[in-house]
Amino acid sequence: MLAALFALGTLAWLPFLGIGETASAHEDCPHFDLDDLFASIEDVDVIVVGELVTEAGAPAIDPEAYLKGPAIAEALPLSDSPTDCERAVLAAEGSRVLVALRREGGGFQWPVPAAFFVIESGVGSNSGDNPVSLSEDDLVTRIREVSGQYAVLATDESEGASIDWLRVVLPVTLAAIIILAIALVLLRIWHRIDPEG
């Protein structure tokens, strides 16, 4: 009984200590601010550079590179379900974008304006409350410094190959066999010189 009361008392203190709030932090609208990138990157599931496309009648992002999240080669569909969050106005189909997204069901929540950068002539611009325009390189570099990721998708099957059997494995195997044979010959010679050694 005493243990149960102690547990209830401990749970009541968790939000006050700031421990229990992480689960509910992901419930509100995504936060994205280049001046607070640590919190911003933590608040989204995927940050992707890609092209705005339409798939099955809905907008999606065809990925080119990932700055956060698993590098999935398929287009990332944007959910059109109702939300209380402010929604970014999408650019024209075919536009290059850098977008920070949260997962929602089988797709991704519609991005908020601050997390949707349209890249034109090497400059990324968003339309948040405080619009930001940065060169694509600077924008990617700033996010990369915090996320530690830049995953580019393979453009063909040869880029995904991890081992070149003919030019790497075969020569290394032959070299190992030759070294082993030389070692065995030297060991046999040594035993003839010093049979007890």
TARA-V410452 format. One record per pair of residues at least 6 apart in sequence whose C-alpha atoms are under 8 Angstrom apart, sorted by the first residue. I is the first residue (numbers start at 1). J is the second residue. Records with the same first field share a line. If there is no record, write none. Layout:
I: J + J
This chain:
14: 20
15: 21
25: 43
26: 43
28: 85
29: 84 + 85 + 112
30: 40 + 43 + 44 + 102 + 111 + 112
31: 39 + 40 + 43 + 44 + 115
32: 39 + 40 + 41 + 43 + 100 + 114 + 115
33: 40 + 114 + 115
34: 40
37: 143 + 146
38: 146
41: 68 + 143 + 146 + 147
43: 102
44: 100 + 101 + 102
45: 68 + 69 + 100 + 101 + 102 + 103
46: 66 + 67 + 68 + 69 + 70 + 100 + 101 + 102 + 103
47: 66 + 67 + 68 + 69 + 98 + 99 + 100 + 101
48: 63 + 64 + 65 + 66 + 67 + 68 + 98 + 99 + 100
49: 63 + 64 + 65 + 66 + 67 + 96 + 97 + 98 + 99
50: 61 + 62 + 63 + 64 + 65 + 96 + 97 + 98
51: 61 + 62 + 63 + 64 + 93 + 94 + 95 + 96 + 97
52: 59 + 60 + 61 + 62 + 91 + 92 + 93 + 94 + 95 + 96 + 97
53: 59 + 60 + 61 + 62 + 93 + 94
54: 60 + 93
55: 75 + 77
58: 77 + 78
59: 77 + 78
60: 75 + 76 + 77 + 78
61: 75 + 76 + 77 + 78
62: 74 + 75 + 76
63: 72 + 73 + 74 + 75 + 76 + 153
64: 152 + 153
65: 71 + 150 + 151 + 152 + 153
66: 149 + 150 + 151 + 152
67: 140 + 143 + 144 + 147 + 148 + 149 + 150 + 151
68: 147 + 149 + 150
71: 151 + 152 + 153
72: 153
73: 153
76: 107 + 108
77: 107 + 108
78: 107 + 108 + 109 + 110
79: 104 + 107 + 108 + 109 + 110
80: 109 + 110
85: 112
86: 112 + 113
87: 110 + 111 + 112 + 113
88: 110 + 111 + 112 + 113 + 114 + 116 + 127
89: 113
91: 118
95: 118 + 119 + 120
96: 118 + 119 + 120
97: 116 + 117 + 118 + 119 + 124
98: 115 + 116 + 117 + 118 + 119 + 124
99: 111 + 115 + 116 + 117
100: 111 + 115 + 116
101: 108 + 109 + 110 + 111 + 115
102: 108 + 109 + 111
103: 109
112: 128
113: 126 + 127 + 128
114: 126 + 127 + 128 + 129 + 131
115: 126 + 128
116: 125 + 126 + 127
117: 124 + 125 + 126 + 127
118: 124 + 125 + 126
119: 125 + 136
122: 135 + 136 + 137
123: 133 + 134 + 135 + 136
124: 133 + 134 + 135 + 136 + 139
125: 131 + 132 + 133 + 134
126: 132 + 133
144: 150
154: 160
163: 169
191: 197
